[in-house]
């Protein structure tokens, strides 16, 4: 490089660095160091949401990263269809139904209102076609017909929904139909005798989504379908109500709502529920679940997706995975567990798995060992290398909710302990006898 050019480049570089330093100095002098730091960290501050309730959850562990009145039961509208989706998929996995089953449409389904695919009584479609109509277009008629196919009647299916909610730990939910419609919007002849409306909390919606992703991950392949032509004669295909799908980035109308990594799950809207959404997004190996409920505005303004984007931004940009306990690590003061009838009187142990949590970037989490237990006290030889020999329970403070959390992991033997010969055991017993006798005599004095 020409010497003059090199000098000129270096001078420009030094000048820019100097100007940047001067600007930073003046900012600190004018606003103080904390204000400058606050501005830099503003992107990671908890979001300010325009919603009645909300939650952000890590889909791998169920850890809550953010919540706003998340335990409050509210009308979920069509988000309640996630339970219908879960139960239909489970019925297929258990062999009760097949995706290729031909389903005949009944009166209840044909009389549904709201989002629907205009099923007529007597129509026939496959279970899979109806399932896609429910997942993509939130079709109430398809949903009711699927419920009847599983349980015989919608009322019997609703009992399954409520029983399953208890099974999954959904503490603030109650279903009165398969669709999420208000009672008054159901066909009069098929309204349930019991009083009340469908209610679900944001935390319960996230819990349900968590189980769907864990147990029925293939559902996401259906949930991310952008459009689907239900009948060959239909002029237009059904459009997915989830405008946040990452694949919408090339759609001129919806690209402002598209969010990289979003591939599900379920929208909801009624006049009583407002705008609701349970979304999930996968980025760089981390999948998050976000729920917003009671977002004000019209059905077609997309505000629920903008509010959800705030949650995803907070999770993906403000948090990172931290391994707070390493697999195959030794626990201080609990390096071994007692063994009887073995060549050795103890066996060294190590942790079986990692303990990894989502934590705000820069946060320090120090779990404390609360309890170490043997599967049998003492253990009995022989013990193989890698056998589960105990558990370790750790206690730590959740960095997001500040709640005290505990987690228990297995302990494995890191060495083999073979069974001692009868000769060795005999001499060990004699030694223990005289040792105990000696200590007893000493204690007399």
DAJOVEN-V736019 format. One record per run of one state. SS is the DSSP state (A for helix, B for strand, O for the rest). FROM is the first residue (numbers start at 1). TO is the last residue. If there is no record, write none. Layout:
ss & from & to
SS & FROM & TO
SS & FROM & TO
This chain:
ss & from & to
O & 1 & 2
A & 3 & 31
O & 32 & 32
A & 33 & 44
O & 45 & 52
B & 53 & 58
O & 59 & 63
B & 64 & 68
O & 69 & 73
B & 74 & 74
O & 75 & 76
A & 77 & 93
O & 94 & 101
B & 102 & 104
O & 105 & 106
A & 107 & 110
O & 111 & 123
B & 124 & 126
A & 127 & 137
O & 138 & 139
A & 140 & 151
O & 152 & 153
A & 154 & 167
O & 168 & 173
B & 174 & 174
O & 175 & 182
A & 183 & 185
O & 186 & 187
A & 188 & 190
O & 191 & 198
B & 199 & 200
O & 201 & 201
A & 202 & 215
O & 216 & 218
A & 219 & 223
O & 224 & 226
B & 227 & 228
O & 229 & 237
B & 238 & 239
O & 240 & 245
A & 246 & 250
O & 251 & 261
B & 262 & 270
O & 271 & 273
B & 274 & 283
O & 284 & 285
B & 286 & 295
O & 296 & 302
A & 303 & 318
B & 319 & 325
O & 326 & 335
B & 336 & 340
O & 341 & 341
B & 342 & 342
O & 343 & 345
B & 346 & 351
O & 352 & 354
B & 355 & 360
O & 361 & 367
B & 368 & 374
O & 375 & 378
B & 379 & 380
O & 381 & 382
B & 383 & 383
O & 384 & 387
B & 388 & 397
O & 398 & 403
B & 404 & 413
O & 414 & 416
B & 417 & 417
O & 418 & 418
B & 419 & 419
O & 420 & 421
A & 422 & 444
O & 445 & 445
